[in-house]
Amino acid sequence: MTHPVKAAVFGTGSWGTAFGMVLADAGCEVTLWGRRAEVAQAINTTRTNPDYLPGIELPASIRATTDAAEALRGADFAVLVVPSQTLRANLADWAPHLEPQTVLVSLMKGVELGTAKRMSEVIEDVTEVPADRIAVITGPNLAKEIAERRPAAAVVACQDESVARRLQAACHTPYFRPYTNTDVVGCELGGAVKNVIGLAVGIADGMGLGDNAKGSLITRGLAETTRLGLAMGADPLTFSGLAGLGDLVATCSSPLSRNHTFGTNLGRGMTLEETIAVTKQTAEGVKSCESVLDLARRHGVDMPLTETVVGIVHEGKPPMVALKELMSRSAKAERH
């Protein structure tokens, strides 16, 4: 008899907990690692995560711990779901406990500040695990809907297709449909840049610019994501799939999206400090917009929407001024 697949999920926020549910529903034994003892205790004693997913009962095969070594013991998959800018420091603590068979899985959608590295590159950097043992899961995956077991699809990307297929089997449930892909670069870029475009669309919504503006921003946002992807060797088809357009549409149209909500508050005239104060969870695009722009400049790619978001979020540019600048850019062919 084969033993059940063991998964360790690092991060007990809404997405870490929801994805732990997916793994458990797919038949895995799941250990959630969390920093805070009281969250781990609540999960173990009440079968809920009251801070992040109140009222949702967790499957019996999930348990929680604050001990990384315990979480990683015998793990087939180590799923990383922490804010992207904290990954490097956290992973340095966890890496000594990794076992040689464990596949590392990134659920994070960001680009590291300073290095402009994608999350899989940070994982490779810190753990020295080969790229064919590092996978990425991305797509239109708003945590609350998945925790409510509403239908969703995702992309499981790894350079080694057999690893992607193993991970696909480990998280395939009646409501969560994963597809495999070997384009890790494209999948990660789609997830990171959509947060930036989500901020732009949120700002436009907060300013009351309407649905034509939203449709235009989503489309031109996808165009600049694809430009960067091509410069970095990604497959352009990835961006018309779940990791690209799928995730972008979900983020830009849902009030559940942290980045969209964050942008909406800025567009309504709140300052960055005020917006951060009312935002309980990490809006990845706020920091990643700077590292995405850094990445674009390193590759000589023009990303006007990303530049605009950086101007509004980090340089204090009034949204109305930024809009005028965007609209007055020189006219060009759509395929420019």
N, C-alpha and C positions, 0 to 999 in steps of 0.2 A: 504493500500500500504506500502510495506517495504521500509525503507529509504536506500539509497545507502550505501555500506560499506565505512567507512572513514578510511583512512590510513595516518599516519604521518611518513615521511621519514626523518631521521636525518642524514644529509650529502649530500652536493650538488656536490660531485665529480662525476667522470664518472659513477661509478657503482650505486651510490645513485640515480642519475638523470635517468639513463637507467631503473633501477628497478621501479622508479616512473612512467615511461612511460608504463611499463608492467601493473602495477596496474591500471593506468588510462585506458589503452586499454581493460582491463578486466572489466571495469565498475565502478571502485572505484572513490571516491572523494579523491584527493591526495593533501596534503600540504607538501612541501619540507621545511625543516628547514636548514638554512645555517648560518654560523658565520658572513659572510661578506655581509653587506647591499647591496653593488653594484652587487653581484651575484644574490641575491634575486630580486633586482630591474630589472636586465636584463631578468631574467626568466619571471617576471610578465609583462614587457612592450614589450619585443621582442619575447617571446615564444621560446627562445633558451638559452642554457648555453654556451656562447662563450668561456669560459676558458677551459671547459672539453669536450664538444661535439659540436664543431663549425659546423654550417651548418645543424644541425638536428632540425626540428621543433617539439616542445613539444605539447602534446595534450592540448585542451582548459580546461580540467578538472583538470589541475595541477596549483597550485599557490604556491608561496614561501614566507617565512617569516623569520625574525631573532628572533621571539618571541616563545620560547618553549611552554609556557602555551597556546598560541593561537593554535599552531600546534597540541597539544595533546587534545584540547577540543573535547570531543565526539568521540575520535579515537577508532576504533575497534582493529587496529593494530598499534604498534609503531615499525618502522623498523629502526634498528641501523646500519649505514654504515660509521663509522669513523675509523681512523687507530686504530688497536687493543690496542696499548699501551696507547692511550688517552681515552679509553672507561670509565675507572673507574672514572676519574675526571669529564668528561662530564656528565656521568649518574648521579652522585651525584647532579649536578645542575638541571637536568631534572626530577628526580624521584618525587619531591614534587608535580609535576603537573600531575602525572599519575592518571588515573581514574580506579576504581576497575574492570571494564570489559576489559580493554586494554590488549591485548596479545603482549608480547615483542618478536620481531623477530630479530635474529642476521644474518647479511649478512657478518660478519667479519671472516677472516680466519687467526687466530693467536692464540698464547698462551701467557698469561701475564708473563712478566719478573718478577722474584722475587717470585711470588706465584705459577708459573707453572699452573695457572688455565685456563681452556677453557673459551671462551667468554660467554657461557650460565651460567657458574659458577660465573663469575664476575657479570653478570646481577642479578643472584639470591642473591649474596652477598650484592650488593649495594641497590637493591630495596626491598629485602625480599619478592619478588613475588614468589609463589610456582612454582616448576619446570614444572608443567603441564600447566602453562600459559606462558612458554618460548619456542619459536620455533627457528629453524635454517633453512636457505635456502642455499644450496651449490650445486656444480656441475661444469661442464665445461661452465662457464658463462663469457666470455670475453665481457666487457661492450660495446665496440664499435659495435660489431656484433649484440648484442641484441638491441641497440639503432637504428640500421639500420633495425630492425625487421627481421633479418635472423634467421632461425630455431635453437632452442636450447632446451635442457631438463635440469631439475634440480630435486633435492630432497628437499622435505619439511619435516623436522623431528621434532617430538615433542613426549614426553612420552605419551601424551593423543592423541590417534589417531583421535578423533573427532575434536580436535583443528587443527591438521595437515590437515584434510579434509576441514575445513572452510577456512584455509589459501590457500590451493590448489585451491579452487574455486575462491578465491579473486585475484589470479595471473595467471589463466589459459587463454591463448590467442591462436589464430591460429598459432603463431610462438613460443610461450613459453609453454613447456609441463612439468608441475611439477608432480612428483610421491611422494607418502607419504612413510614415514619410521618412526619407533619408536626408532631406534638406534641413539640417539642424540650423544653419545660419539664417535661412529665410524664415523658418518658424519662430526663432527667437527674435529676429528683427520685427516681424509682424506684431508680436506681443508687446515689445518695448515701445515701438513708435506709435501704436494705436493709443497708448495712454496719453501721449503728447497731443495727438489729434483730438482725443476725447476732451482734453482741457480746452482746446481751441473751440470745439463745438459747444461745450458748456458755457464758455465765455460769450459766444454768439447768442446762445439761448438766454443767458442772463441779461444781455443787451436788448433782447426782443427782436432779433434780426430776421426771424422767420424760417420757414422750411426750405425755401430756395437756397438760402445761405447755408443751411445745414447740409443739404444734398451736395452743394458745391464744395464745401469744406471736406466732407467725407471722401469725395472723388479725388480732389486735388491732394488730399492727405495720403490717399492710397498711391497716387502717382509719385509723390516724393519718397514714400517708403520703398516703392519698387525701384526707383532710381538708385537709392542707397544700396538696396539688395543686389542689384545687378553689378554695381561697383565692387561689392564684397564677394561676388561669386555665387550668389543664391540663384535658385531656379525661379524665373518670373512667374511661373504658374502657381507657385506657393502662395503668392499674394492675392490670387483670386479665389483661394480656398479658405478653409476654416480658420487657419492661423493668420490670414490677412484680412480679407473682406468680412468674413464671418465675425471675427472678434471685434473688428472696427465698428460694424453696424450695431452689435450688442452694446458696446461701450458708449457709443455716441447717441443711442436712443433710449437708454434706460436710466431711470432715477436711482436704480440700485448701484450704478457705477460710481465709485468714489471719485474718479478723475473728472467725470462729467459734472458731478455735484460740486466739486471743488471749483471748477471753471465757472459754473453758473453763479456761485457766490461772488467770484471776482468780477464777472460781467455785470452783476447788480451793483457793483461799487464798493464791495467790502475790500479792505486792505489784505495783503498777504497774511499778516499777523492775525487779523480777525478771522480769516478763513481757516487758518491752521487751528485756531482755538476752538472752532465749532466742528472740526473734522476729527472724529474719534480714531479712525484707522488710517493707515498709510495710503496716500494717493501717490503711486509710484512715479507718475509723470512729472510731479513737481520737481524732483531732483533729476530724474532721467532726461528731462528736456535738455539740460545742459550737457550731459554726456552724449546724447544722441547728436546734438549739434557739433560737439567735439569730433565724434565719429565721422560725421558728414564732411567736416573740414579736412580731416586726415585723408579722406578719399576724394576730395575735390568735387563734392556733390552739393548742388544748390537745394536747400530745404527752407523755402521762405516761410511756411507755416510754423515750422519748428523754431525758426529765428524769431518770429512774431510772439510765440508763446514764451520764449526765454525773455524777450523784451518786456512783456507784461508782468510775468511772474517774478523775475529776478532783477529787472532794471527799473521797475516802477513806471513803465510807460503806460499812460492812460489807454484803455482799450479802444476808445474812439480814435485816438491818434494812430494807433497801430492799424486799425481798420482802414483808415484813409491811405496809409502808406501801402498796405497790401493791394487795395483797389487801384492805386495809381501806378503800380508796376508796369513796365513796358509790355505792350500787347505782343503775344507770340502764338505760334501754332500749338494746338493741343498736344501733339506728340513731341513737343520741344524737349 
